[in-house]
Each structure stands twice: as structure tokens, then as C-alpha cells.
């Protein structure tokens, strides 16, 4: 059975769910995809929209918060809903499950085991399920639960929106699975998702080459990077136990070949994060996030389009229901953006009444908005909060100290995008930054906060150099700024870029030098280039070939220069500071 948005809202409206006492006509959903759609509707309505309209000053999610890399959240909003859920595309095998939970029994399975039209065990099963719920429910909610579910079955999906109210008051997760007829039901509560964080972290770090067996120093230097990368693959920063265990449980289920769905809503991130096996050809679970996202008043075109289509929620601050789909990336030490575990594949805005989606409005990758925010930061006009170096919350930008801390955090957050996005966006970013950081009238102000000022410059310098490395990666593949390159153009562009980069290494980063050397040598070792133009005798070479040999020689000299710089500098540069992004 396929569910549309209105099906789940009006086919069995909320006021009717409470009175849905029929034991013969449960809500039947038999595929994981349809279950996911049903859960989307229920969770958006009762865990996002209802608090949005009921809670004063609901803390909307900023579009930038849904861009990787994810930052740990600043506050825990205790008045907002939070939960975790796992759904299996199979019946429960209680003894052999790899996690602990309190089981609930399905009435339909009792009917299937009975030879008559009704099961003699039905009243006992209903009572047992109610007792399991009551045993895990805080005392303050038990009387209301008894009244609401006096005759109802708590396991029916028809009842799920009603029991969700009570599940949100439990500390642990809930479980869904299939009955013997192949339909989903609520099959468990009070679930503890195993994380085994220590083993997973060490195995992953060893596999990607960031750890070495029995090497404590390497482990200490790289542990935070590996931890952050592993968590981001599954949609989270290094964060709360609820989200950490959900991420690692999804990783475990995926490795086991299960067909599953794991969903978690954090009270700090206010975001529905879903990991599932619905993309079986992927190396990782499918990942997406749904949140109520603010729309800036400066995004006038987007606001106009959203309002025209009825997608806009208009309370104190405009907002939309946004779903973002992500793609996970294998770790690649040769990529200058090697910390990039995720990228955005698609963003969908969901209509609050019909469930219709549109992907035509760009909210989270709006470079104009990013530039406006950067402008507001340097002007001291940006109001908001940021976490500086994982342990300090900075509010607003009224002082230069706060502006520099905001800049440091902003550059770290958007490092990958500044490296990768268009020349126009990069030019605008550099113009704003340099007008502020190189303003002569602020020299004395910056002198008083020299360490902080240097940290911002270090981040900015790394981005400048990494962008050149990104272009060098393109050149190696004979592609540069939208143009295909022949062999001579490849060598010309590589020589030009490395010459510029050599002079940038006044601010030295070991990883940049390594990338430059590796990419330069990859170009020099191109088999076709060497066979056709380098190995043949001089008298067999055309004018075009002589030009290639000339630039080839220049590139050899540049690579030697980089090796000499690395040799003289790497011993004096602490590994803690060679790559600001890590």
C-alpha cells in the first residue's frame, strides 16, 4: 500500500487514532520504503511541526548547519522531542537479535496461530503490551496512557502517532519489524543500540592508514580526525550517546547485510536523521536529514518562490521543511579535501500540507547568502552563536575578538566549499576577508590579539594553497576550469600553478607540500608523456615535443624545490599545526 501525505494525515486523522479500536483492520504497510514514507509524515507532523507552532521562539535550524562538516551543537533543548528508532524488514528473532529491548507482541500473529476467527490469547497479549509500556513510562504519564489505550492495541501502526507521545518520554529507542503476514508493527521499546565505539574507531583508523598497530603517538595525533571522519560518514559530529550509538548500530546492521532503517532525532540538533539500506549498491547506508530550516530575509528570490508554492511556514521567522540527501566518500589520502566524508547530493523542500517536494529552490548551498553572512561577520553585524575550538561558545560579533573567532569557525566550516566552488565565489570571499584582515586602521587592534589573528590567517592561507592543489588535481586529469588540456597545456598550467604555490609556502603546511610533490610526480610519470616525448632521442622530437620537454624540465626542477623545502621545514613544523582542518 502506498501512502501519500494526505493519506497519513486525513485517512486516519489524529483525533480518530485515539478511538481506532477495530482489531480486524490494522494499518498495513509491507515495504520498508512505504514505512519510511509513513514515518516521515508522522515524525514531521508531531516532532517538528507541532513543536514549531507550540514552543515560543522555536530554535529553527540554520541552512548552514546541514552542510558538512557538521559541528557539535551548542544547546540541548529539553522541551523538544527526541527519540531513536530501528525498523527491520523481517520478523523479530528475539533471542538472536544483536541488541537489547523489551518485546511487544503482534495480535495478528496470535490470530494466525489460532484456528478460529478470533484468538483466545488476544486480551492477554493486549494487556501484556500495555504492561510493558507502563513499566518503562515515567509515573507522571502512566494514568493518561491507561486511559488512552484501555481498549486499543499499542502495536498497530494505526496507533503509532498516539504512542509516539509516550515514546518521546522514554530514554531509549523503539523497534519496528514485520509480523507473520509481512506487515510492519511496533515490536519493541526501551532498546539499547550497541555502539562498540572503541573497536570500530581503531579498526577504521587502521584500515584508512591513519593508525599504526601499537603506535600510541600516531593514535593520539590522529584519533580526533578518525573519530570525526567516521561519525560524519554516518551523518553526525562527535556528539551525544544517542546519535553515536544510532550511527554505529546502522554501520553494524549494514555490514551484516540487514534490510533496515535507523532514525534518530536529537534534542540539540532538532533534525531527523535517517540511515537505511534502501540503496543496496552503496558502500554505506543511505543518509538523509529532515529539519525545519530558517529562510533568511535576504534570500528574497527564494522567499518569493517558496511563498508562491505554499511551501513557506510563516511564524516569527520564515521556515521550510527541508530534506537533504548526502553521498558518502571513501577516505582518499591523495585528495586535498581528504577530510571530506560527505557531500550534498540533493535538497528537497517539502510542502507542509500536501507533502509535495521541490528541488528548484537552493537554500543550503546559496553562495550569495554565505557571502552576506561573511560580510556581516567582519562588519560586526552578525547575530548568532558559534562554537570556537569545540569548547567556547561565542555570541554575536560586536568585538574584533569575537569576529576573529567567528571567522576562524566559519573558515573551518566552509573550507571544502571555498576550495571547490566557483572563481566568482572565491573572489568574493577573498575580497571580504582581505579588506578586513589587511585594513591598516585595524592593525593595532589585531596586534593586541596576535595569536587569534594568526590562527585566522593560517586557516585562510591553507584554503588558498589547498585551492591550488585542487586545481593541480584537475590538471593532472587534463581538465582545468572547464577546459580539456593537451599534454603541453597540462605541463604549462602545472608549472605555473606550482611556481605560485612555491612562493605561498612562506606559510608552510606539510600536507600541501606532500600533495604538490605527489601530484607533480604523477604528471611527470605519465606513461604516454614519457614514451612519446621524453624517452625518444632529440632528433626524433618535433617543435611541439621540444616545448613539452622544456616545461617537463621546469616541472622536474619545481618538484625538487618542493622536496628541498619539505626537507628543511618539516622537522621544525609541529604535526599539530601543519593542517588547520584537522
C-alpha positions in Angstrom: 0.0 0.0 0.0 1.4 3.4 -1.0 0.9 6.3 1.3 0.5 9.9 0.2 0.9 12.8 2.6 -2.8 13.3 2.9 -3.4 9.6 3.5 -1.4 9.6 6.6 -2.9 12.9 7.9 -6.6 12.6 6.9 -7.3 8.9 6.2 -6.8 8.3 9.9 -6.8 11.8 11.5 -5.1 12.3 14.9 -8.4 12.6 16.8 -9.6 9.3 15.2 -6.3 7.5 16.0 -7.2 7.6 19.7 -10.5 5.9 19.0 -9.3 3.3 16.4 -10.4 0.2 18.3 -11.1 -2.1 15.4 -9.0 -5.3 15.9 -9.6 -6.6 12.4 -8.5 -3.6 10.3 -5.0 -2.5 11.3 -2.9 -0.1 9.1 -1.0 -2.4 6.7 2.4 -1.4 5.4 4.6 -4.1 3.9 7.6 -2.4 2.4 10.4 -0.5 4.0 10.1 2.3 1.5 6.4 2.8 2.4 7.1 2.5 6.1 9.8 5.2 5.7 7.2 7.5 4.0 4.7 6.9 6.7 7.3 7.7 9.4 8.3 10.9 7.5 4.7 12.1 7.7 4.2 11.2 11.4 7.6 12.5 12.6 7.4 15.7 10.6 3.9 16.4 11.9 4.4 15.5 15.6 8.1 16.0 16.2 8.8 19.1 14.1 5.7 21.0 13.1 3.8 20.6 16.4 6.7 22.0 18.5 7.2 24.7 15.9 3.7 26.0 16.5 3.6 25.3 20.2 7.0 26.3 21.5 7.8 30.0 21.9 10.8 31.0 19.8 11.3 27.6 18.3 15.0 27.2 17.5 15.0 26.8 13.8 17.9 25.0 12.1 20.2 27.3 10.0 20.7 26.0 6.5 24.4 26.0 7.0 24.1 23.5 9.9 23.1 20.9 7.3 26.2 21.4 5.3 29.1 19.0 6.1 31.3 19.1 8.1 28.8 19.0 11.0 29.5 20.9 14.2 28.5 19.6 17.6 25.5 21.5 18.9 25.6 24.3 21.4 22.5 23.6 23.5 20.2 20.7 24.5 16.6 21.8 24.1 14.9 19.7 26.7 11.4 20.9 25.8 11.8 19.5 22.3 11.2 15.9 21.2 14.0 13.3 20.8 14.0 9.6 20.0 15.8 6.8 18.2 14.2 4.1 16.1 15.2 0.9 14.3 13.0 -0.9 11.8 13.7 -4.3 10.3 12.4 -5.6 7.0 11.7 -9.0 8.7 10.1 -10.6 11.8 11.8 -10.3 15.1 14.1 -13.2 16.2 14.2 -12.2 19.8 17.0 -14.4 21.2 19.3 -13.9 18.2 19.0 -10.1 17.9 22.2 -8.2 18.5 20.8 -5.6 20.9 18.6 -5.4 23.9 14.9 -4.2 24.0 11.6 -5.1 25.6 9.5 -7.0 23.1 5.9 -6.2 22.2 3.7 -8.9 20.6 1.6 -8.7 17.5 -2.1 -9.6 17.7 -2.2 -10.7 14.0 0.4 -13.3 14.8 -1.9 -14.7 17.5 -4.7 -14.8 15.0 -2.5 -16.7 12.6 -1.7 -19.3 15.3 -5.4 -19.7 16.1 -7.7 -21.9 14.1 -10.8 -19.8 14.8 -11.8 -16.3 13.7 -10.5 -14.8 17.0 -7.6 -15.6 19.2 -8.2 -16.6 22.8 -4.8 -15.0 23.7 -5.8 -11.6 22.4 -6.9 -9.9 25.7 -3.8 -11.3 27.4 -1.5 -10.0 24.6 -3.1 -6.6 24.7 -2.6 -6.4 28.5 0.9 -7.6 28.3 1.9 -5.0 25.8 0.3 -2.3 27.9 2.2 -3.5 31.0 5.5 -3.4 29.1 4.8 0.2 28.1 3.8 1.1 31.7 6.9 -0.4 33.2 9.1 1.9 31.1 7.0 5.0 31.2 7.6 7.8 33.8 4.9 7.8 36.6 3.6 11.2 35.5 2.4 9.8 32.2 1.0 6.4 33.3 -2.6 7.4 34.1 -3.1 9.2 30.8 -1.6 6.2 29.0 -4.0 3.8 30.7 -7.0 5.9 29.7 -5.9 6.4 26.1 -5.1 2.7 25.5 -7.7 1.0 27.6 -9.1 -0.9 24.6 -6.5 -0.1 21.9 -3.6 -2.1 20.7 -0.3 -0.3 21.1 1.5 -2.2 18.4 -0.7 -1.2 15.4 0.8 1.4 13.1 -2.7 3.0 13.3 -1.8 3.7 17.0 1.8 4.8 16.3 1.1 8.6 16.3 -0.6 8.2 19.7 2.1 6.1 21.3 4.8 8.4 19.9 3.7 11.0 22.5 4.7 8.5 25.2 7.8 7.1 23.5 9.2 10.6 23.5 9.3 10.4 27.3 11.4 7.3 27.3 15.2 7.4 27.4 15.8 4.7 24.8 14.9 3.6 21.3 11.9 1.8 19.9 11.7 -1.0 17.4 9.5 -1.9 14.3 9.5 -5.2 12.4 7.2 -7.4 10.4 4.6 -9.8 11.6 3.9 -13.2 10.0 1.7 -11.6 7.4 4.6 -9.4 6.3 3.2 -6.1 7.7 5.1 -3.7 10.0 4.1 -3.1 13.6 5.7 -1.6 16.7 7.6 -4.6 18.1 9.7 -3.2 20.9 10.6 -0.3 23.2 13.4 0.6 25.6 16.0 -0.5 23.1 19.7 0.0 23.6 21.7 0.3 20.4 25.2 -1.2 20.8 28.0 1.1 19.6 31.3 -0.7 20.3 32.9 2.7 19.6 36.5 1.8 20.6 36.8 -1.3 18.4 35.1 0.4 15.4 37.3 3.5 15.7 40.5 1.6 15.8 39.6 -0.8 13.0 38.6 2.1 10.8 41.7 4.1 11.6 43.9 1.1 10.8 42.1 0.5 7.5 42.5 4.0 6.2 46.1 4.2 7.3 45.8 6.9 10.0 46.7 4.5 12.8 49.5 2.0 13.1 49.4 -1.1 15.4 50.8 -0.4 18.9 51.8 3.2 18.0 50.4 5.4 20.8 51.8 8.7 19.4 50.2 8.2 15.9 47.0 7.2 17.6 47.0 10.3 19.8 47.7 12.6 16.9 45.1 11.1 14.5 42.4 9.9 16.8 40.2 13.0 16.7 40.4 13.1 12.9 39.5 9.5 12.5 36.6 9.8 15.1 35.3 12.9 13.3 35.5 11.3 9.9 33.9 8.0 10.9 31.0 9.8 12.6 30.5 12.2 9.7 30.1 9.2 7.3 27.0 8.4 9.2 25.7 11.9 9.4 26.8 13.3 12.8 29.6 15.2 14.5 31.3 13.8 17.6 28.2 14.1 19.7 25.7 12.6 22.1 25.4 8.9 23.1 22.0 8.6 21.4 23.3 9.7 18.0 26.6 8.0 18.3 25.0 4.6 19.1 22.5 5.1 16.3 25.2 5.8 13.8 27.4 2.8 14.8 24.4 0.5 15.1 23.4 1.4 11.5 27.0 0.7 10.5 26.9 -2.7 12.1 23.5 -3.6 10.6 24.7 -2.6 7.1 27.8 -4.8 7.4 25.5 -7.7 8.5 23.5 -7.3 5.3 20.3 -6.4 7.1 17.4 -4.5 5.4 16.8 -1.8 8.0 16.0 1.8 8.8 17.5 3.7 11.7 16.2 7.1 12.6 17.2 9.5 15.3 16.0 12.9 16.4 18.3 14.8 18.7 17.1 17.4 21.1 20.1 19.5 20.3 20.3 19.3 16.5 16.4 19.3 16.0 17.0 17.1 12.9 15.5 13.8 11.8 18.5 11.8 10.6 17.8 8.6 8.7 20.2 5.8 7.8 18.8 2.9 5.8 19.7 0.0 3.4 17.4 1.5 0.8 20.4 2.0 -1.6 21.8 -1.6 -1.6 24.6 -0.9 -4.2 26.2 1.7 -2.0 29.2 1.1 0.3 27.4 2.9 3.1 23.8 3.2 4.4 21.7 5.8 2.6 21.7 9.0 4.6 19.4 12.0 4.7 18.3 14.7 7.2 14.9 16.5 7.6 14.6 19.7 9.6 12.7 22.9 10.0 15.1 25.3 8.4 15.1 29.1 8.6 15.0 31.2 5.4 16.9 34.4 5.6 15.0 37.6 4.7 17.9 38.5 2.4 17.0 35.4 0.3 14.3 37.4 -1.5 14.1 35.3 -4.6 13.8 32.1 -2.6 11.2 33.5 -0.3 9.1 34.7 -3.3 9.3 31.2 -4.9 8.5 29.4 -1.7 5.6 31.6 -0.8 4.1 31.3 -4.2 4.1 27.5 -4.0 2.8 27.3 -0.4 6.0 25.8 0.9 6.7 28.6 3.4 5.9 28.4 7.1 5.4 31.9 8.4 5.6 32.4 12.1 8.1 34.9 13.7 10.7 33.8 11.3 10.1 32.2 7.8 10.9 28.5 7.7 10.5 25.4 5.5 10.6 21.6 5.9 13.9 20.7 4.2 15.2 17.2 3.4 18.9 16.9 2.4 20.3 13.8 0.8 24.0 13.1 1.2 26.7 11.0 -0.5 29.5 9.3 1.5 33.1 9.3 0.2 35.8 6.8 0.7 38.8 8.2 2.5 41.4 9.3 0.0 44.7 10.5 1.4 45.7 11.8 -2.0 42.8 14.2 -2.1 43.4 17.7 -0.7 39.9 17.5 0.7 40.7 14.2 2.4 38.6 15.2 5.5 35.5 15.2 3.2 33.4 12.3 4.3 30.1 13.7 3.0 28.8 15.9 0.2 25.2 17.1 -0.5 23.6 15.3 -3.4 20.1 16.9 -3.4 17.9 19.2 -1.3 14.1 18.9 -1.3 11.7 21.3 0.3 8.5 19.5 1.5 5.1 21.2 1.3 3.6 21.3 4.8 0.1 20.3 3.6 0.4 18.1 0.6 3.8 16.5 1.0 4.8 17.7 -2.5 8.5 18.2 -2.9 10.5 20.7 -4.9 14.2 20.8 -5.6 14.2 24.0 -7.5 15.0 26.3 -4.6 18.6 26.4 -3.4 18.8 27.1 0.3 21.8 25.4 1.9 24.3 25.9 -1.0 23.4 29.5 -1.6 26.8 31.2 -2.2 25.2 34.7 -2.1 23.9 34.0 1.4 27.3 32.6 2.5 29.0 35.8 1.3 26.4 38.0 3.0 27.0 36.2 6.3 30.7 36.6 5.9 30.2 40.4 5.3 28.0 40.6 8.4 30.7 38.9 10.5 33.5 41.3 9.5 31.2 44.3 9.9 30.2 43.1 13.4 26.5 42.9 12.3 26.1 39.1 12.6 24.0 38.0 15.5 24.2 34.3 16.4 26.3 31.7 18.2 29.3 29.7 17.2 31.4 27.1 18.9 35.1 28.1 18.8 37.5 25.2 19.1 34.9 22.8 20.4 34.8 24.3 23.9 33.9 28.0 23.8 30.5 29.4 22.8 30.8 32.8 21.2 27.7 35.0 20.8 27.5 37.9 18.4 30.3 39.8 16.7 30.4 43.2 18.4 34.2 43.0 19.2 37.1 42.1 17.0 38.0 39.2 19.2 34.5 37.7 18.6 34.7 38.5 14.9 38.0 36.7 14.6 36.7 33.7 16.4 33.6 33.7 14.2 35.9 33.9 11.1 38.0 31.0 12.3 35.0 28.8 12.8 33.4 30.0 9.5 36.5 29.2 7.6 36.8 25.7 9.1 33.1 25.0 8.5 33.2 26.1 4.8 36.8 25.1 3.9 35.8 22.5 1.4 33.4 24.7 -0.3 35.8 27.6 -0.6 38.3 25.2 -2.1 35.9 23.8 -4.6 33.3 26.4 -5.5 33.4 28.8 -8.5 36.0 31.5 -9.1 33.4 34.2 -8.5 32.5 32.9 -5.1 36.2 32.5 -4.2 37.0 36.0 -5.3 34.1 37.5 -3.3 35.3 35.6 -0.2 38.9 36.7 -0.5 37.9 40.3 -1.1 35.8 40.4 2.1 38.5 38.6 4.1 41.4 40.7 2.9 39.6 44.0 3.2 39.1 43.2 6.9 42.3 41.4 7.8 44.6 43.8 5.9 42.8 47.0 7.0 45.5 49.4 8.1 43.2 51.1 10.6 42.8 47.8 12.5 46.5 47.0 12.7 46.7 48.0 16.4 43.6 46.1 17.2 45.0 42.9 15.6 48.3 43.4 17.3 46.6 43.1 20.6 45.2 39.7 19.6 48.1 38.5 17.6 47.6 34.7 18.3 44.0 34.7 17.3 44.7 36.8 14.2 47.4 34.4 13.2 45.0 31.4 13.6 42.6 33.1 11.2 45.4 33.8 8.7 46.6 30.2 9.0 43.1 28.9 8.1 42.9 31.3 5.2 46.4 30.5 3.9 45.7 26.8 4.0 42.5 27.3 1.9 44.4 29.5 -0.6 47.0 26.8 -1.1 44.6 23.9 -1.0 42.6 25.5 -3.8 45.7 25.5 -5.9 46.2 21.8 -5.1 42.6 21.2 -6.1 43.3 22.8 -9.5 46.5 20.7 -9.8 44.4 17.6 -9.3 42.2 18.7 -12.2 45.3 19.5 -14.3 46.7 16.0 -13.7 43.4 14.7 -15.2 43.9 17.1 -18.2 41.0 19.3 -17.2 41.2 22.9 -15.9 38.4 25.4 -15.3 36.0 23.7 -17.7 38.6 23.2 -20.5 40.2 20.0 -21.7 44.0 20.2 -21.8 46.5 18.6 -24.2 49.9 17.5 -22.8 51.7 20.8 -23.4 48.9 22.8 -21.7 48.9 20.4 -18.8 52.6 21.0 -18.2 52.3 24.8 -18.7 49.4 25.0 -16.2 51.1 22.7 -13.7 54.3 24.7 -13.9 52.5 28.0 -13.5 50.5 26.7 -10.5 53.4 25.2 -8.7 55.5 28.3 -9.2 52.8 30.3 -7.5 52.4 27.7 -4.7 56.2 27.7 -4.0 56.1 31.3 -3.0 52.9 30.8 -0.9 54.8 28.2 1.2 56.1 31.1 3.4 53.1 29.8 5.4 54.1 26.1 5.3 51.8 23.2 5.5 53.3 19.8 5.3 50.2 18.2 3.7 50.2 20.8 1.0 53.8 20.2 0.2 53.2 16.4 0.1 50.2 16.8 -2.2 52.2 19.1 -4.5 55.0 16.6 -4.8 52.8 13.6 -5.3 50.7 15.3 -8.0 53.7 16.8 -9.7 55.4 13.4 -9.9 52.1 11.8 -11.1 52.2 14.2 -14.0 55.9 13.6 -14.7 55.4 9.8 -14.7 52.5 9.8 -17.2 53.4 6.8 -19.3 52.3 8.3 -22.7 54.1 11.5 -22.0 57.4 9.8 -21.2 57.2 7.3 -24.0 56.2 9.8 -26.7 58.2 12.9 -25.7 60.8 12.2 -23.1 62.5 8.9 -23.9 63.0 9.4 -27.8 66.3 10.9 -29.0 66.3 14.7 -29.6 66.5 14.4 -33.3 63.2 12.5 -33.3 61.3 15.2 -31.5 59.1 17.9 -33.2 58.9 21.5 -32.1 55.8 20.6 -30.1 57.7 17.9 -28.4 60.6 20.2 -27.6 58.2 22.6 -25.9 56.9 19.7 -23.8 60.5 18.7 -22.9 61.2 22.3 -21.8 58.2 22.5 -19.5 58.8 19.0 -18.3 62.3 20.0 -17.2 60.9 23.1 -15.4 58.4 20.9 -13.6 61.2 18.5 -12.5 63.1 21.4 -11.0 59.9 22.7 -9.2 59.3 19.3 -7.7 63.0 19.2 -6.5 62.4 22.6 -4.9 59.4 21.4 -3.1 61.3 18.4 -1.8 64.0 20.7 -0.6 61.5 22.9 1.2 59.9 19.9 2.8 63.2 18.6 4.0 64.2 21.9 5.6 60.8 22.7 7.1 59.0 19.5 8.1 61.4 18.9 11.1 60.6 22.3 12.5 56.8 22.3 12.0 54.7 20.6 14.6 52.3 17.9 13.3 49.6 19.5 15.4 49.7 22.6 13.2 50.5 21.5 9.7 46.9 21.1 8.6 44.4 23.5 10.2 41.4 21.5 9.1 42.4 18.5 11.3 
